[in-house]
Amino acid sequence: MADVVLNVDSLQKPINLNHMAQVLKQLSGVTAVHIDPTTLQTAVSYERQKADTFTLVAAVQDSGYRILTESVTLFVGGMSCASCAFHVETALTDTPGVVAADIHLQTGETTVTIADNRLGLNVLYETIQEAGYYPSGLVTGS
């Protein structure tokens, strides 16, 4: 079982809380949805074998709402082939709260898109380490 909190952008269009909750509840694996009417934070519980954060975010966005996300780019060491990069990407995208991971194999730069702002860098680092690779800090500048 996994839990994620999605932040809905209320500036895009009026939010129909019942409609958005129904969209999420219809997804395979979703066991509970609670939307705070004041903050629009949407807490979703789901079975990790049947759903992931990307699926949740895509369903909400397909129904006309926007989920606020943020991206962080960090270095990942120890990857030497496309299979390594795929292994890290899969580990990250299986993490509740992560929408996507884009890995540049030659540089090790990995951009992670996050939908749950409760997800800290320590969780990303631990996930990468558990997959057998080496997180070595954030990419800065530009």
N, CA, C and O atoms as a GROMACS GRO file, in nm:
protein
  568
    1MET      N    1   0.085  -0.118   0.000
    1MET     CA    2   0.000   0.000   0.000
    1MET      C    3   0.089   0.123   0.000
    1MET      O    4   0.193   0.126   0.066
    2ALA      N    5   0.048   0.224  -0.074
    2ALA     CA    6   0.124   0.349  -0.080
    2ALA      C    7   0.029   0.466  -0.064
    2ALA      O    8  -0.089   0.458  -0.095
    3ASP      N    9   0.085   0.575  -0.015
    3ASP     CA   10   0.009   0.698   0.000
    3ASP      C   11   0.086   0.810  -0.067
    3ASP      O   12   0.209   0.816  -0.060
    4VAL      N   13   0.012   0.899  -0.133
    4VAL     CA   14   0.072   1.015  -0.197
    4VAL      C   15  -0.023   1.133  -0.178
    4VAL      O   16  -0.145   1.116  -0.175
    5VAL      N   17   0.034   1.252  -0.166
    5VAL     CA   18  -0.048   1.374  -0.156
    5VAL      C   19  -0.018   1.458  -0.278
    5VAL      O   20   0.095   1.502  -0.299
    6LEU      N   21  -0.121   1.481  -0.359
    6LEU     CA   22  -0.109   1.561  -0.480
    6LEU      C   23  -0.162   1.701  -0.452
    6LEU      O   24  -0.262   1.718  -0.383
    7ASN      N   25  -0.094   1.801  -0.507
    7ASN     CA   26  -0.137   1.940  -0.491
    7ASN      C   27  -0.197   1.987  -0.623
    7ASN      O   28  -0.130   1.989  -0.726
    8VAL      N   29  -0.323   2.025  -0.618
    8VAL     CA   30  -0.396   2.064  -0.738
    8VAL      C   31  -0.384   2.215  -0.756
    8VAL      O   32  -0.397   2.292  -0.661
    9ASP      N   33  -0.359   2.256  -0.880
    9ASP     CA   34  -0.352   2.398  -0.915
    9ASP      C   35  -0.494   2.451  -0.930
    9ASP      O   36  -0.564   2.416  -1.024
   10SER      N   37  -0.535   2.534  -0.837
   10SER     CA   38  -0.672   2.585  -0.837
   10SER      C   39  -0.689   2.704  -0.930
   10SER      O   40  -0.801   2.751  -0.951
   11LEU      N   41  -0.580   2.754  -0.986
   11LEU     CA   42  -0.589   2.872  -1.073
   11LEU      C   43  -0.626   2.835  -1.216
   11LEU      O   44  -0.670   2.921  -1.292
   12GLN      N   45  -0.610   2.710  -1.252
   12GLN     CA   46  -0.635   2.670  -1.390
   12GLN      C   47  -0.783   2.675  -1.426
   12GLN      O   48  -0.819   2.733  -1.528
   13LYS      N   49  -0.868   2.619  -1.345
   13LYS     CA   50  -1.012   2.619  -1.370
   13LYS      C   51  -1.083   2.584  -1.240
   13LYS      O   52  -1.019   2.532  -1.148
   14PRO      N   53  -1.209   2.611  -1.229
   14PRO     CA   54  -1.280   2.573  -1.107
   14PRO      C   55  -1.270   2.422  -1.083
   14PRO      O   56  -1.277   2.342  -1.177
   15ILE      N   57  -1.253   2.386  -0.959
   15ILE     CA   58  -1.233   2.246  -0.923
   15ILE      C   59  -1.366   2.185  -0.876
   15ILE      O   60  -1.431   2.238  -0.786
   16ASN      N   61  -1.404   2.076  -0.938
   16ASN     CA   62  -1.519   1.998  -0.894
   16ASN      C   63  -1.462   1.881  -0.813
   16ASN      O   64  -1.417   1.781  -0.869
   17LEU      N   65  -1.464   1.896  -0.680
   17LEU     CA   66  -1.401   1.798  -0.593
   17LEU      C   67  -1.459   1.658  -0.611
   17LEU      O   68  -1.385   1.560  -0.610
   18ASN      N   69  -1.588   1.649  -0.626
   18ASN     CA   70  -1.651   1.518  -0.643
   18ASN      C   71  -1.606   1.452  -0.772
   18ASN      O   72  -1.578   1.332  -0.776
   19HIS      N   73  -1.598   1.531  -0.879
   19HIS     CA   74  -1.555   1.477  -1.008
   19HIS      C   75  -1.410   1.427  -0.999
   19HIS      O   76  -1.379   1.316  -1.044
   20MET      N   77  -1.322   1.508  -0.940
   20MET     CA   78  -1.182   1.469  -0.931
   20MET      C   79  -1.166   1.344  -0.843
   20MET      O   80  -1.089   1.254  -0.878
   21ALA      N   81  -1.238   1.337  -0.733
   21ALA     CA   82  -1.232   1.218  -0.647
   21ALA      C   83  -1.281   1.095  -0.723
   21ALA      O   84  -1.223   0.987  -0.711
   22GLN      N   85  -1.388   1.110  -0.799
   22GLN     CA   86  -1.443   0.999  -0.877
   22GLN      C   87  -1.344   0.949  -0.982
   22GLN      O   88  -1.329   0.829  -1.002
   23VAL      N   89  -1.275   1.043  -1.048
   23VAL     CA   90  -1.175   1.006  -1.147
   23VAL      C   91  -1.068   0.918  -1.083
   23VAL      O   92  -1.029   0.816  -1.140
   24LEU      N   93  -1.021   0.957  -0.967
   24LEU     CA   94  -0.916   0.881  -0.899
   24LEU      C   95  -0.968   0.747  -0.847
   24LEU      O   96  -0.899   0.645  -0.858
   25LYS      N   97  -1.087   0.746  -0.791
   25LYS     CA   98  -1.142   0.622  -0.735
   25LYS      C   99  -1.168   0.516  -0.841
   25LYS      O  100  -1.172   0.397  -0.810
   26GLN      N  101  -1.185   0.558  -0.965
   26GLN     CA  102  -1.210   0.462  -1.073
   26GLN      C  103  -1.083   0.392  -1.121
   26GLN      O  104  -1.091   0.294  -1.195
   27LEU      N  105  -0.968   0.441  -1.080
   27LEU     CA  106  -0.841   0.380  -1.122
   27LEU      C  107  -0.818   0.248  -1.048
   27LEU      O  108  -0.846   0.236  -0.929
   28SER      N  109  -0.767   0.152  -1.120
   28SER     CA  110  -0.733   0.024  -1.060
   28SER      C  111  -0.629   0.043  -0.951
   28SER      O  112  -0.528   0.110  -0.971
   29GLY      N  113  -0.656  -0.015  -0.835
   29GLY     CA  114  -0.561  -0.011  -0.724
   29GLY      C  115  -0.584   0.101  -0.625
   29GLY      O  116  -0.529   0.096  -0.515
   30VAL      N  117  -0.662   0.203  -0.660
   30VAL     CA  118  -0.687   0.314  -0.568
   30VAL      C  119  -0.785   0.266  -0.462
   30VAL      O  120  -0.894   0.217  -0.493
   31THR      N  121  -0.745   0.282  -0.335
   31THR     CA  122  -0.828   0.233  -0.225
   31THR      C  123  -0.897   0.345  -0.148
   31THR      O  124  -1.000   0.322  -0.084
   32ALA      N  125  -0.841   0.467  -0.154
   32ALA     CA  126  -0.903   0.579  -0.082
   32ALA      C  127  -0.856   0.711  -0.142
   32ALA      O  128  -0.743   0.724  -0.188
   33VAL      N  129  -0.948   0.810  -0.139
   33VAL     CA  130  -0.918   0.945  -0.186
   33VAL      C  131  -0.978   1.043  -0.087
   33VAL      O  132  -1.095   1.031  -0.050
   34HIS      N  133  -0.897   1.140  -0.043
   34HIS     CA  134  -0.949   1.246   0.042
   34HIS      C  135  -0.896   1.379  -0.011
   34HIS      O  136  -0.775   1.397  -0.025
   35ILE      N  137  -0.987   1.471  -0.041
   35ILE     CA  138  -0.949   1.602  -0.092
   35ILE      C  139  -0.985   1.707   0.012
   35ILE      O  140  -1.101   1.719   0.052
   36ASP      N  141  -0.885   1.783   0.055
   36ASP     CA  142  -0.909   1.894   0.147
   36ASP      C  143  -0.970   2.008   0.067
   36ASP      O  144  -0.904   2.061  -0.023
   37PRO      N  145  -1.094   2.049   0.096
   37PRO     CA  146  -1.160   2.152   0.016
   37PRO      C  147  -1.095   2.290   0.026
   37PRO      O  148  -1.115   2.374  -0.062
   38THR      N  149  -1.018   2.314   0.131
   38THR     CA  150  -0.953   2.443   0.148
   38THR      C  151  -0.822   2.451   0.072
   38THR      O  152  -0.798   2.548  -0.001
   39THR      N  153  -0.736   2.350   0.089
   39THR     CA  154  -0.603   2.353   0.026
   39THR      C  155  -0.599   2.281  -0.108
   39THR      O  156  -0.505   2.300  -0.186
   40LEU      N  157  -0.699   2.198  -0.134
   40LEU     CA  158  -0.706   2.112  -0.252
   40LEU      C  159  -0.600   2.003  -0.253
   40LEU      O  160  -0.577   1.938  -0.355
   41GLN      N  161  -0.533   1.983  -0.138
   41GLN     CA  162  -0.440   1.871  -0.130
   41GLN      C  163  -0.521   1.743  -0.138
   41GLN      O  164  -0.620   1.725  -0.067
   42THR      N  165  -0.477   1.654  -0.225
   42THR     CA  166  -0.550   1.532  -0.253
   42THR      C  167  -0.468   1.412  -0.208
   42THR      O  168  -0.366   1.379  -0.269
   43ALA      N  169  -0.511   1.349  -0.101
   43ALA     CA  170  -0.443   1.231  -0.048
   43ALA      C  171  -0.502   1.107  -0.114
   43ALA      O  172  -0.623   1.086  -0.113
   44VAL      N  173  -0.413   1.025  -0.170
   44VAL     CA  174  -0.457   0.905  -0.240
   44VAL      C  175  -0.382   0.785  -0.184
   44VAL      O  176  -0.259   0.787  -0.174
   45SER      N  177  -0.456   0.682  -0.148
   45SER     CA  178  -0.395   0.555  -0.108
   45SER      C  179  -0.417   0.457  -0.222
   45SER      O  180  -0.525   0.452  -0.281
   46TYR      N  181  -0.313   0.380  -0.252
   46TYR     CA  182  -0.324   0.287  -0.364
   46TYR      C  183  -0.232   0.167  -0.345
   46TYR      O  184  -0.136   0.171  -0.268
   47GLU      N  185  -0.264   0.061  -0.418
   47GLU     CA  186  -0.182  -0.060  -0.417
   47GLU      C  187  -0.071  -0.043  -0.518
   47GLU      O  188  -0.096  -0.021  -0.637
   48ARG      N  189   0.052  -0.052  -0.473
   48ARG     CA  190   0.168  -0.027  -0.560
   48ARG      C  191   0.178  -0.122  -0.678
   48ARG      O  192   0.238  -0.088  -0.779
   49GLN      N  193   0.120  -0.241  -0.667
   49GLN     CA  194   0.126  -0.337  -0.776
   49GLN      C  195   0.031  -0.299  -0.890
   49GLN      O  196   0.046  -0.347  -1.003
   50LYS      N  197  -0.067  -0.214  -0.861
   50LYS     CA  198  -0.169  -0.182  -0.960
   50LYS      C  199  -0.166  -0.039  -1.010
   50LYS      O  200  -0.226  -0.009  -1.113
   51ALA      N  201  -0.098   0.050  -0.941
   51ALA     CA  202  -0.097   0.192  -0.980
   51ALA      C  203   0.035   0.255  -0.940
   51ALA      O  204   0.112   0.198  -0.862
   52ASP      N  205   0.059   0.374  -0.993
   52ASP     CA  206   0.177   0.451  -0.954
   52ASP      C  207   0.142   0.599  -0.962
   52ASP      O  208   0.033   0.636  -1.007
   53THR      N  209   0.234   0.683  -0.920
   53THR     CA  210   0.208   0.826  -0.916
   53THR      C  211   0.181   0.882  -1.056
   53THR      O  212   0.094   0.967  -1.074
   54PHE      N  213   0.255   0.833  -1.155
   54PHE     CA  214   0.234   0.880  -1.292
   54PHE      C  215   0.090   0.857  -1.335
   54PHE      O  216   0.027   0.946  -1.394
   55THR      N  217   0.036   0.739  -1.307
   55THR     CA  218  -0.102   0.705  -1.345
   55THR      C  219  -0.202   0.798  -1.276
   55THR      O  220  -0.298   0.843  -1.339
   56LEU      N  221  -0.179   0.826  -1.149
   56LEU     CA  222  -0.268   0.915  -1.074
   56LEU      C  223  -0.267   1.055  -1.133
   56LEU      O  224  -0.372   1.115  -1.158
   57VAL      N  225  -0.146   1.108  -1.155
   57VAL     CA  226  -0.132   1.243  -1.209
   57VAL      C  227  -0.191   1.252  -1.349
   57VAL      O  228  -0.262   1.348  -1.381
   58ALA      N  229  -0.164   1.153  -1.432
   58ALA     CA  230  -0.217   1.153  -1.570
   58ALA      C  231  -0.370   1.152  -1.570
   58ALA      O  232  -0.431   1.223  -1.650
   59ALA      N  233  -0.431   1.074  -1.483
   59ALA     CA  234  -0.577   1.068  -1.477
   59ALA      C  235  -0.637   1.203  -1.438
   59ALA      O  236  -0.735   1.247  -1.497
   60VAL      N  237  -0.577   1.268  -1.340
   60VAL     CA  238  -0.626   1.400  -1.296
   60VAL      C  239  -0.608   1.501  -1.409
   60VAL      O  240  -0.699   1.579  -1.438
   61GLN      N  241  -0.491   1.499  -1.472
   61GLN     CA  242  -0.466   1.594  -1.580
   61GLN      C  243  -0.555   1.567  -1.700
   61GLN      O  244  -0.601   1.661  -1.765
   62ASP      N  245  -0.579   1.441  -1.731
   62ASP     CA  246  -0.668   1.407  -1.843
   62ASP      C  247  -0.811   1.453  -1.818
   62ASP      O  248  -0.887   1.475  -1.912
   63SER      N  249  -0.848   1.467  -1.691
   63SER     CA  250  -0.983   1.514  -1.660
   63SER      C  251  -0.991   1.667  -1.655
   63SER      O  252  -1.095   1.723  -1.622
   64GLY      N  253  -0.880   1.734  -1.688
   64GLY     CA  254  -0.882   1.879  -1.702
   64GLY      C  255  -0.823   1.959  -1.588
   64GLY      O  256  -0.830   2.082  -1.589
   65TYR      N  257  -0.765   1.892  -1.490
   65TYR     CA  258  -0.705   1.961  -1.377
   65TYR      C  259  -0.553   1.952  -1.388
   65TYR      O  260  -0.500   1.867  -1.459
   66ARG      N  261  -0.486   2.039  -1.317
   66ARG     CA  262  -0.340   2.041  -1.322
   66ARG      C  263  -0.284   2.008  -1.183
   66ARG      O  264  -0.327   2.065  -1.083
   67ILE      N  265  -0.189   1.916  -1.180
   67ILE     CA  266  -0.119   1.882  -1.057
   67ILE      C  267   0.012   1.960  -1.054
   67ILE      O  268   0.086   1.962  -1.152
   68LEU      N  269   0.040   2.024  -0.942
   68LEU     CA  270   0.166   2.096  -0.927
   68LEU      C  271   0.279   1.996  -0.905
   68LEU      O  272   0.268   1.905  -0.822
   69THR      N  273   0.386   2.014  -0.980
   69THR     CA  274   0.503   1.927  -0.965
   69THR      C  275   0.628   2.012  -0.953
   69THR      O  276   0.626   2.132  -0.981
   70GLU      N  277   0.733   1.950  -0.911
   70GLU     CA  278   0.863   2.016  -0.910
   70GLU      C  279   0.965   1.915  -0.960
   70GLU      O  280   0.944   1.794  -0.951
   71SER      N  281   1.075   1.966  -1.013
   71SER     CA  282   1.180   1.878  -1.062
   71SER      C  283   1.311   1.909  -0.992
   71SER      O  284   1.343   2.025  -0.964
   72VAL      N  285   1.386   1.804  -0.964
   72VAL     CA  286   1.520   1.817  -0.910
   72VAL      C  287   1.612   1.736  -1.000
   72VAL      O  288   1.576   1.629  -1.050
   73THR      N  289   1.732   1.788  -1.018
   73THR     CA  290   1.830   1.715  -1.098
   73THR      C  291   1.948   1.683  -1.009
   73THR      O  292   2.004   1.771  -0.943
   74LEU      N  293   1.985   1.555  -1.007
   74LEU     CA  294   2.095   1.512  -0.924
   74LEU      C  295   2.188   1.421  -1.004
   74LEU      O  296   2.150   1.368  -1.109
   75PHE      N  297   2.308   1.404  -0.954
   75PHE     CA  298   2.404   1.314  -1.018
   75PHE      C  299   2.386   1.174  -0.962
   75PHE      O  300   2.365   1.155  -0.842
   76VAL      N  301   2.394   1.076  -1.051
   76VAL     CA  302   2.391   0.936  -1.010
   76VAL      C  303   2.515   0.870  -1.069
   76VAL      O  304   2.534   0.871  -1.190
   77GLY      N  305   2.597   0.813  -0.983
   77GLY     CA  306   2.718   0.746  -1.028
   77GLY      C  307   2.700   0.596  -1.032
   77GLY      O  308   2.610   0.541  -0.969
   78GLY      N  309   2.788   0.531  -1.106
   78GLY     CA  310   2.789   0.385  -1.112
   78GLY      C  311   2.712   0.327  -1.228
   78GLY      O  312   2.709   0.204  -1.244
   79MET      N  313   2.649   0.410  -1.310
   79MET     CA  314   2.575   0.359  -1.426
   79MET      C  315   2.671   0.350  -1.544
   79MET      O  316   2.740   0.446  -1.577
   80SER      N  317   2.674   0.233  -1.608
   80SER     CA  318   2.766   0.214  -1.720
   80SER      C  319   2.696   0.173  -1.850
   80SER      O  320   2.761   0.164  -1.954
   81CYS      N  321   2.565   0.148  -1.844
   81CYS     CA  322   2.495   0.103  -1.964
   81CYS      C  323   2.348   0.142  -1.956
   81CYS      O  324   2.299   0.190  -1.853
   82ALA      N  325   2.278   0.121  -2.066
   82ALA     CA  326   2.136   0.155  -2.072
   82ALA      C  327   2.055   0.074  -1.971
   82ALA      O  328   1.956   0.124  -1.917
   83SER      N  329   2.096  -0.047  -1.945
   83SER     CA  330   2.026  -0.130  -1.847
   83SER      C  331   2.037  -0.071  -1.706
   83SER      O  332   1.942  -0.075  -1.628
   84CYS      N  333   2.155  -0.015  -1.675
   84CYS     CA  334   2.175   0.051  -1.546
   84CYS      C  335   2.080   0.170  -1.532
   84CYS      O  336   2.013   0.187  -1.431
   85ALA      N  337   2.076   0.252  -1.637
   85ALA     CA  338   1.990   0.370  -1.636
   85ALA      C  339   1.844   0.329  -1.621
   85ALA      O  340   1.768   0.393  -1.547
   86PHE      N  341   1.804   0.224  -1.691
   86PHE     CA  342   1.666   0.176  -1.681
   86PHE      C  343   1.637   0.128  -1.539
   86PHE      O  344   1.528   0.152  -1.486
   87HIS      N  345   1.732   0.061  -1.477
   87HIS     CA  346   1.715   0.010  -1.341
   87HIS      C  347   1.693   0.126  -1.242
   87HIS      O  348   1.606   0.119  -1.156
   88VAL      N  349   1.773   0.232  -1.256
   88VAL     CA  350   1.758   0.350  -1.169
   88VAL      C  351   1.625   0.419  -1.197
   88VAL      O  352   1.554   0.457  -1.104
   89GLU      N  353   1.591   0.435  -1.324
   89GLU     CA  354   1.464   0.500  -1.360
   89GLU      C  355   1.346   0.424  -1.302
   89GLU      O  356   1.254   0.485  -1.247
   90THR      N  357   1.346   0.294  -1.314
   90THR     CA  358   1.237   0.212  -1.262
   90THR      C  359   1.228   0.223  -1.110
   90THR      O  360   1.119   0.235  -1.055
   91ALA      N  361   1.342   0.219  -1.043
   91ALA     CA  362   1.341   0.231  -0.896
   91ALA      C  363   1.282   0.366  -0.855
   91ALA      O  364   1.202   0.372  -0.761
   92LEU      N  365   1.320   0.472  -0.924
   92LEU     CA  366   1.269   0.604  -0.889
   92LEU      C  367   1.120   0.617  -0.919
   92LEU      O  368   1.045   0.668  -0.836
   93THR      N  369   1.077   0.573  -1.036
   93THR     CA  370   0.936   0.590  -1.072
   93THR      C  371   0.844   0.497  -0.993
   93THR      O  372   0.723   0.519  -0.989
   94ASP      N  373   0.900   0.395  -0.931
   94ASP     CA  374   0.821   0.310  -0.842
   94ASP      C  375   0.804   0.372  -0.704
   94ASP      O  376   0.728   0.321  -0.621
   95THR      N  377   0.874   0.482  -0.678
   95THR     CA  378   0.867   0.550  -0.549
   95THR      C  379   0.742   0.637  -0.544
   95THR      O  380   0.724   0.723  -0.631
   96PRO      N  381   0.654   0.618  -0.445
   96PRO     CA  382   0.534   0.702  -0.435
   96PRO      C  383   0.572   0.850  -0.430
   96PRO      O  384   0.656   0.892  -0.350
   97GLY      N  385   0.507   0.928  -0.515
   97GLY     CA  386   0.533   1.071  -0.522
   97GLY      C  387   0.616   1.110  -0.643
   97GLY      O  388   0.616   1.227  -0.682
   98VAL      N  389   0.686   1.014  -0.704
   98VAL     CA  390   0.768   1.042  -0.822
   98VAL      C  391   0.684   1.017  -0.947
   98VAL      O  392   0.628   0.909  -0.965
   99VAL      N  393   0.677   1.119  -1.032
   99VAL     CA  394   0.601   1.108  -1.157
   99VAL      C  395   0.689   1.052  -1.268
   99VAL      O  396   0.645   0.967  -1.345
  100ALA      N  397   0.813   1.101  -1.277
  100ALA     CA  398   0.901   1.059  -1.386
  100ALA      C  399   1.046   1.076  -1.345
  100ALA      O  400   1.078   1.152  -1.254
  101ALA      N  401   1.133   1.004  -1.415
  101ALA     CA  402   1.278   1.018  -1.399
  101ALA      C  403   1.340   1.014  -1.538
  101ALA      O  404   1.314   0.922  -1.615
  102ASP      N  405   1.421   1.114  -1.568
  102ASP     CA  406   1.488   1.123  -1.698
  102ASP      C  407   1.638   1.119  -1.673
  102ASP      O  408   1.693   1.206  -1.606
  103ILE      N  409   1.704   1.017  -1.727
  103ILE     CA  410   1.845   0.994  -1.698
  103ILE      C  411   1.930   1.017  -1.822
  103ILE      O  412   1.899   0.966  -1.930
  104HIS      N  413   2.035   1.095  -1.806
  104HIS     CA  414   2.135   1.115  -1.911
  104HIS      C  415   2.254   1.027  -1.873
  104HIS      O  416   2.332   1.062  -1.784
  105LEU      N  417   2.267   0.914  -1.942
  105LEU     CA  418   2.364   0.812  -1.903
  105LEU      C  419   2.508   0.864  -1.903
  105LEU      O  420   2.584   0.834  -1.811
  106GLN      N  421   2.548   0.941  -2.005
  106GLN     CA  422   2.687   0.985  -2.014
  106GLN      C  423   2.728   1.077  -1.897
  106GLN      O  424   2.840   1.067  -1.847
  107THR      N  425   2.639   1.164  -1.855
  107THR     CA  426   2.674   1.259  -1.749
  107THR      C  427   2.630   1.213  -1.610
  107THR      O  428   2.680   1.261  -1.509
  108GLY      N  429   2.536   1.120  -1.606
  108GLY     CA  430   2.481   1.076  -1.478
  108GLY      C  431   2.373   1.170  -1.425
  108GLY      O  432   2.317   1.144  -1.318
  109GLU      N  433   2.345   1.278  -1.499
  109GLU     CA  434   2.241   1.371  -1.454
  109GLU      C  435   2.105   1.304  -1.463
  109GLU      O  436   2.067   1.251  -1.568
  110THR      N  437   2.033   1.308  -1.354
  110THR     CA  438   1.902   1.245  -1.344
  110THR      C  439   1.802   1.348  -1.295
  110THR      O  440   1.814   1.400  -1.184
  111THR      N  441   1.703   1.378  -1.379
  111THR     CA  442   1.600   1.474  -1.342
  111THR      C  443   1.477   1.397  -1.296
  111THR      O  444   1.423   1.314  -1.369
  112VAL      N  445   1.435   1.426  -1.175
  112VAL     CA  446   1.322   1.356  -1.114
  112VAL      C  447   1.208   1.455  -1.098
  112VAL      O  448   1.225   1.561  -1.037
  113THR      N  449   1.092   1.421  -1.152
  113THR     CA  450   0.972   1.504  -1.138
  113THR      C  451   0.890   1.448  -1.024
  113THR      O  452   0.855   1.330  -1.022
  114ILE      N  453   0.859   1.536  -0.928
  114ILE     CA  454   0.794   1.496  -0.803
  114ILE      C  455   0.657   1.564  -0.792
  114ILE      O  456   0.645   1.684  -0.818
  115ALA      N  457   0.556   1.487  -0.754
  115ALA     CA  458   0.422   1.543  -0.737
  115ALA      C  459   0.383   1.556  -0.590
  115ALA      O  460   0.285   1.624  -0.558
  116ASP      N  461   0.457   1.493  -0.502
  116ASP     CA  462   0.426   1.499  -0.359
  116ASP      C  463   0.538   1.575  -0.289
  116ASP      O  464   0.648   1.523  -0.274
  117ASN      N  465   0.510   1.699  -0.246
  117ASN     CA  466   0.616   1.782  -0.189
  117ASN      C  467   0.662   1.734  -0.052
  117ASN      O  468   0.754   1.793   0.006
  118ARG      N  469   0.602   1.630   0.001
  118ARG     CA  470   0.650   1.570   0.126
  118ARG      C  471   0.771   1.479   0.100
  118ARG      O  472   0.841   1.441   0.193
  119LEU      N  473   0.794   1.445  -0.027
  119LEU     CA  474   0.902   1.355  -0.064
  119LEU      C  475   1.035   1.428  -0.058
  119LEU      O  476   1.058   1.522  -0.134
  120GLY      N  477   1.122   1.386   0.032
  120GLY     CA  478   1.250   1.453   0.049
  120GLY      C  479   1.359   1.391  -0.035
  120GLY      O  480   1.346   1.279  -0.084
  121LEU      N  481   1.467   1.465  -0.050
  121LEU     CA  482   1.582   1.415  -0.125
  121LEU      C  483   1.638   1.287  -0.064
  121LEU      O  484   1.689   1.200  -0.135
  122ASN      N  485   1.629   1.276   0.069
  122ASN     CA  486   1.681   1.156   0.134
  122ASN      C  487   1.613   1.030   0.082
  122ASN      O  488   1.677   0.926   0.071
  123VAL      N  489   1.485   1.038   0.050
  123VAL     CA  490   1.413   0.921  -0.004
  123VAL      C  491   1.467   0.887  -0.143
  123VAL      O  492   1.486   0.770  -0.176
  124LEU      N  493   1.491   0.990  -0.224
  124LEU     CA  494   1.547   0.966  -0.358
  124LEU      C  495   1.686   0.904  -0.347
  124LEU      O  496   1.717   0.808  -0.418
  125TYR      N  497   1.769   0.958  -0.258
  125TYR     CA  498   1.904   0.905  -0.239
  125TYR      C  499   1.899   0.759  -0.194
  125TYR      O  500   1.974   0.675  -0.245
  126GLU      N  501   1.812   0.729  -0.098
  126GLU     CA  502   1.800   0.592  -0.048
  126GLU      C  503   1.754   0.497  -0.159
  126GLU      O  504   1.803   0.385  -0.170
  127THR      N  505   1.660   0.543  -0.240
  127THR     CA  506   1.608   0.461  -0.350
  127THR      C  507   1.720   0.428  -0.448
  127THR      O  508   1.734   0.313  -0.491
  128ILE      N  509   1.800   0.527  -0.482
  128ILE     CA  510   1.911   0.507  -0.575
  128ILE      C  511   2.014   0.411  -0.515
  128ILE      O  512   2.065   0.322  -0.583
  129GLN      N  513   2.046   0.430  -0.387
  129GLN     CA  514   2.143   0.342  -0.321
  129GLN      C  515   2.092   0.198  -0.313
  129GLN      O  516   2.168   0.104  -0.334
  130GLU      N  517   1.963   0.181  -0.283
  130GLU     CA  518   1.905   0.047  -0.276
  130GLU      C  519   1.907  -0.022  -0.412
  130GLU      O  520   1.911  -0.144  -0.421
  131ALA      N  521   1.905   0.059  -0.520
  131ALA     CA  522   1.912   0.003  -0.655
  131ALA      C  523   2.057  -0.032  -0.692
  131ALA      O  524   2.081  -0.093  -0.797
  132GLY      N  525   2.153   0.006  -0.606
  132GLY     CA  526   2.293  -0.030  -0.629
  132GLY      C  527   2.377   0.079  -0.692
  132GLY      O  528   2.485   0.050  -0.745
  133TYR      N  529   2.330   0.203  -0.688
  133TYR     CA  530   2.403   0.313  -0.753
  133TYR      C  531   2.431   0.422  -0.650
  133TYR      O  532   2.394   0.409  -0.534
  134TYR      N  533   2.496   0.530  -0.694
  134TYR     CA  534   2.552   0.627  -0.601
  134TYR      C  535   2.502   0.769  -0.628
  134TYR      O  536   2.549   0.834  -0.721
  135PRO      N  537   2.408   0.817  -0.548
  135PRO     CA  538   2.368   0.958  -0.564
  135PRO      C  539   2.481   1.046  -0.510
  135PRO      O  540   2.537   1.019  -0.404
  136SER      N  541   2.513   1.150  -0.585
  136SER     CA  542   2.624   1.234  -0.540
  136SER      C  543   2.593   1.382  -0.548
  136SER      O  544   2.677   1.461  -0.589
  137GLY      N  545   2.472   1.418  -0.509
  137GLY     CA  546   2.439   1.559  -0.496
  137GLY      C  547   2.354   1.615  -0.607
  137GLY      O  548   2.330   1.550  -0.709
  138LEU      N  549   2.310   1.738  -0.584
  138LEU     CA  550   2.224   1.807  -0.678
  138LEU      C  551   2.306   1.876  -0.786
  138LEU      O  552   2.419   1.918  -0.763
  139VAL      N  553   2.246   1.887  -0.904
  139VAL     CA  554   2.305   1.966  -1.012
  139VAL      C  555   2.260   2.110  -0.988
  139VAL      O  556   2.142   2.136  -0.969
  140THR      N  557   2.353   2.202  -0.989
  140THR     CA  558   2.319   2.342  -0.966
  140THR      C  559   2.363   2.425  -1.084
  140THR      O  560   2.436   2.378  -1.172
  141GLY      N  561   2.317   2.550  -1.085
  141GLY     CA  562   2.360   2.643  -1.189
  141GLY      C  563   2.265   2.647  -1.307
  141GLY      O  564   2.159   2.585  -1.307
  142SER      N  565   2.307   2.723  -1.407
  142SER     CA  566   2.235   2.742  -1.532
  142SER      C  567   2.154   2.865  -1.535
  142SER      O  568   2.088   2.893  -1.634
   0.00000   0.00000   0.00000
